[in-house]
Amino acid sequence: MGDIVVYVTVSDPDGLDVPSIAAVAALDDDLRRGMYAHVRRARRPVTRDEAAAAVGISRKLAAFHLDKLVAAGLLRFGFAAGPVVKVGRKPKVYEPVDEAIQVQLPARRHEILAGILAEAVLAEGTGETARDAVSRVAGERGLAVGAEERARTRPGRLGVERALTMAEGVLRRYGFEPSRDTRTCVRLRNCPFHPLAAEAPELVCGINQAFLAGFLTGVRAGNVEAILAPGTAGCCVELRQAR
């Protein structure tokens, strides 16, 4: 079952996951929070009567709040097995959704980093160092993202500015918070792998560069390169017109 992780700091709100924010906001109510906790603890589908008893309210009011939790994406509902209690109706039951719900400001995408590291460990080639394997896998992941974006948008020949605009849209979704400082340079104001980047900057910055270089190759933006530029922004990599 999914969990909820909330990190709140001040940041550029671009790329916020509005459905996740709405889901967390739905728990800003003592009754809903209590019923949600009860449903999670039950480890089985819970009826409206059981949820109502758990927080000491009427069945009708419990139904209202449970349906709000369903609308927010925190619970799903079904119908109880067994005989029909009323003519043509089985009691509604509720259980948690399987997906994790996360609201992280600024964006953190540790699952991407973990996936790259795990694949590198499993797919390390003969004579390949661990760091080489990580860079290769990161580049392959970026290449796949870029190729998918190109197939989706069919942009044709990409000039520098068009390539950077396309990159901005994708990288915003990944939490990098891109900023077009000049017509031919995009800086990344956030590292979605922080605070791990602070603990192993060379490793994480290398992963970022390989991922972004792979992405540029995937969208066929040969006129743009991902270069290491530590200390210039929130992320140690920026995209520039190729020299």
C-alpha positions in Angstrom: 0.0 0.0 0.0 1.2 3.5 -0.8 2.4 6.0 1.7 2.3 9.8 1.8 5.5 11.8 1.9 5.4 15.6 2.3 8.4 17.9 2.1 7.6 21.6 2.1 10.1 24.3 1.4 10.0 27.5 -0.6 10.6 27.0 -4.3 9.4 27.8 -7.8 6.0 26.2 -8.2 6.5 25.1 -11.8 5.6 21.5 -12.4 3.7 20.9 -9.2 1.7 17.7 -9.1 -1.8 19.2 -8.6 -3.6 15.9 -8.0 -1.1 14.9 -5.3 -1.5 18.3 -3.6 -5.3 17.9 -3.6 -4.9 14.4 -2.1 -2.8 15.7 0.8 -5.1 18.7 1.2 -8.1 16.3 1.6 -6.5 15.0 4.9 -6.5 18.5 6.4 -9.6 17.5 8.3 -9.6 15.5 11.6 -12.5 13.2 10.6 -11.1 12.3 7.1 -7.6 11.8 8.6 -9.0 9.5 11.2 -11.1 7.5 8.8 -8.2 7.2 6.3 -5.9 6.0 9.1 -8.6 3.4 10.2 -9.0 2.1 6.6 -5.2 1.7 6.2 -4.9 -0.1 9.6 -7.7 -2.5 8.8 -5.8 -4.2 5.9 -9.1 -5.2 4.4 -12.1 -3.4 2.8 -14.0 -1.3 5.4 -17.7 -0.4 5.3 -19.2 3.0 5.9 -20.6 1.8 9.2 -17.1 0.7 10.4 -15.5 3.9 9.3 -18.3 5.9 11.0 -17.8 4.0 14.3 -14.1 4.5 14.2 -14.4 8.3 14.4 -17.8 8.5 16.2 -20.0 10.1 13.5 -23.1 9.1 11.6 -23.0 6.8 8.7 -24.3 9.5 6.4 -21.6 11.9 7.4 -19.0 9.1 7.1 -20.2 8.4 3.5 -19.6 12.1 2.6 -16.1 12.1 3.9 -15.2 8.7 2.5 -16.3 9.7 -1.0 -14.2 12.9 -0.7 -11.2 10.7 0.0 -12.1 8.6 -3.1 -12.3 11.7 -5.2 -8.9 12.9 -3.9 -7.4 9.6 -5.0 -6.6 8.3 -1.5 -9.1 5.5 -1.4 -10.9 3.3 -3.8 -14.3 1.8 -3.3 -16.0 -1.5 -4.3 -18.9 -3.5 -3.0 -18.8 -6.1 -0.3 -19.0 -9.8 -1.2 -21.8 -11.9 0.2 -25.6 -11.6 0.3 -27.3 -8.4 -0.7 -28.4 -6.4 2.4 -30.9 -4.2 0.6 -32.8 -5.0 -2.6 -30.4 -4.6 -5.5 -27.6 -3.2 -3.3 -24.5 -4.4 -1.6 -22.7 -2.3 1.0 -20.0 0.0 -0.3 -16.5 -0.8 1.1 -13.3 1.3 0.9 -9.6 0.5 0.9 -6.4 2.5 0.2 -5.0 2.9 -3.3 -1.8 1.1 -4.0 0.1 4.1 -5.4 2.3 6.3 -3.2 1.3 10.0 -3.1 4.1 12.5 -2.7 4.2 16.2 -2.5 7.7 17.5 -2.5 8.7 21.1 -2.8 11.1 21.5 -4.4 10.7 18.3 -6.5 12.7 15.2 -5.5 12.8 12.2 -7.8 14.8 9.7 -5.7 13.0 6.8 -7.4 14.7 7.7 -10.7 18.1 7.8 -9.1 17.5 4.5 -7.2 16.3 2.9 -10.5 19.5 4.0 -12.3 21.7 2.7 -9.5 19.9 -0.6 -9.2 20.0 -1.3 -12.9 23.7 -0.4 -13.0 24.4 -2.9 -10.3 22.5 -5.7 -12.1 23.8 -4.8 -15.6 27.4 -4.0 -14.9 29.4 -5.2 -17.9 32.7 -7.2 -17.9 35.6 -4.8 -17.4 33.2 -1.9 -16.7 33.6 0.0 -13.4 30.6 0.7 -11.2 30.7 4.4 -12.1 30.9 3.6 -15.8 27.9 1.4 -15.5 25.9 4.1 -13.7 26.8 6.7 -16.4 25.8 4.3 -19.2 22.5 3.4 -17.6 21.7 7.1 -16.9 22.5 7.9 -20.5 20.3 5.0 -21.7 17.4 6.3 -19.5 17.8 9.8 -20.9 17.9 8.5 -24.5 14.7 6.6 -24.0 13.0 9.7 -22.6 14.2 11.9 -25.5 13.2 9.3 -28.1 9.7 9.0 -26.6 9.3 12.8 -26.6 10.4 13.1 -30.2 8.0 10.4 -31.3 5.2 12.1 -29.4 5.8 15.6 -30.7 7.4 14.9 -34.2 9.2 18.2 -34.1 11.2 17.8 -37.4 14.5 19.6 -37.6 15.4 21.2 -34.3 17.1 24.6 -34.1 18.9 25.5 -30.8 16.0 27.5 -29.4 13.4 24.9 -30.3 15.5 22.2 -28.8 15.9 24.1 -25.6 12.2 24.8 -25.4 11.4 21.1 -25.8 14.0 20.3 -23.2 12.5 22.8 -20.8 9.1 21.2 -21.0 10.4 17.7 -20.3 12.9 18.7 -17.6 10.2 20.6 -15.8 8.2 17.4 -15.4 11.3 15.7 -13.9 11.7 18.5 -11.3 14.8 20.3 -12.7 13.1 23.7 -12.7 14.7 24.9 -16.0 15.3 28.6 -16.5 16.2 30.2 -19.9 18.9 32.6 -18.9 19.8 33.4 -22.5 18.4 32.4 -25.9 21.0 29.6 -26.1 21.4 28.5 -22.4 19.1 26.7 -20.0 20.1 26.5 -16.4 18.5 24.0 -14.0 17.5 25.7 -10.7 16.8 22.5 -8.8 18.4 19.1 -8.5 15.7 16.4 -8.1 18.3 14.1 -6.5 19.1 16.5 -3.6 20.2 15.9 -0.8 22.1 12.9 -2.1 23.8 15.2 -4.5 25.4 17.0 -1.6 26.8 13.7 -0.2 28.2 12.4 -3.5 28.3 15.4 -5.9 30.7 13.9 -8.5 28.6 10.7 -8.8 25.2 12.5 -8.9 26.3 15.3 -11.2 27.8 12.7 -13.5 24.4 10.9 -13.5 22.6 14.2 -14.3 24.9 15.0 -17.2 24.7 11.5 -18.7 20.9 11.5 -18.4 20.6 14.9 -20.0 23.1 14.2 -22.7 21.1 11.0 -23.5 17.9 13.0 -23.6 19.4 15.4 -26.1 20.6 12.5 -28.3 17.1 11.0 -28.1 15.4 14.2 -29.4 18.2 14.6 -31.9 19.3 18.0 -30.6 22.9 17.7 -31.8 23.2 21.5 -31.6 22.8 21.5 -27.8 25.0 19.9 -25.2 24.8 19.1 -21.5 27.8 20.4 -19.7 29.0 20.4 -16.1 28.7 23.8 -14.5 29.0 23.4 -10.8 28.0 26.3 -8.6 26.0 28.2 -11.3 22.5 27.0 -10.3 20.6 24.5 -8.2 21.8 21.7 -10.6 25.4 21.2 -11.6 24.5 20.7 -15.3 23.2 23.2 -17.8 22.2 23.0 -21.5 24.0 25.2 -24.0 24.4 25.6 -27.7 27.1 23.2 -28.8 30.4 24.7 -29.5 
